[in-house]
Amino acid sequence: MKKILFICTGNTCRSPMAEAIARKLDKNLEVKSAGLFAVQGSDISPFAKEVLQENDIVHQHQSTPFTKEVADWADLILTMTKSHKDYIVGQYPDLQYKVFSLKEFVKADGMDVSDPYGGSIDTYRRTYQELYNLITKLEDKLY
């Protein structure tokens, strides 16, 4: 079973949504998420939770800070932005072989998944759809 770690900044919006989508779409993946600057134990953002529920996804989440131990668990680390990837590789060069931005890994246009933080529910819906499309491509690439 492939172990995938999704990374964003605070682990309350993008990476937990990506984790929840991947878990729903592919039962053969083990998925987790973390944030480079996450506070341990924060809930998923209310709008992210609402958008997941609109899409029949129930996701229990507590934010997790990114650590080397969390990274070592994963076979593949997928970040929401190029700067997240660059930060991880800068801190832990030995991880560079398994760290990619999500868009880079699936060969999508651009490097960054839009950050809905502070936006409206519609902003979260657009980010959800972006993540859903990327994770569908991820499944194609993994198999």
C-alpha positions, 0 to 999 in steps of 0.5 A: 500500500502506497503511503502519501503525505499531503503538505500545506502551510497550516494543515487546516485547509488544502492538505486535509481536503486532499487527504480526505479526497484521496482517502475517498477515491482510493482505498488502496492508499494510506494518506496523511496530511501535515503543515509546515507551520501547523499548530498541533491539534487544530480542527479543519477550517469550517468552510473546508469541512462544509465543502467536504460534507457537500461532497459526501466526505466526512473527515475527522481531522486534527492538524499535525506539524510537519516533522522528519518523523512524519516525512519518513513514514511517507513513500511520497510527499506531495506539497500544495506549492513549490515553496512548500517543496523547496522548504522541505528539500532545503531542510531535509535534502535526503527527502528530495527524491520523494517530494514534489508539488502535487501539480508537478507530480501529476504534470498539471499546469502551474505549480501551486494549488490555490489557497482558500484560507480567509476566502468565501465558501465558493473559494473553498469549493473551487479549491476542492474541485482543483484538488479533486481533479489533481487527485484523480490524475494522481490515481492515474499516475500511481497505477 
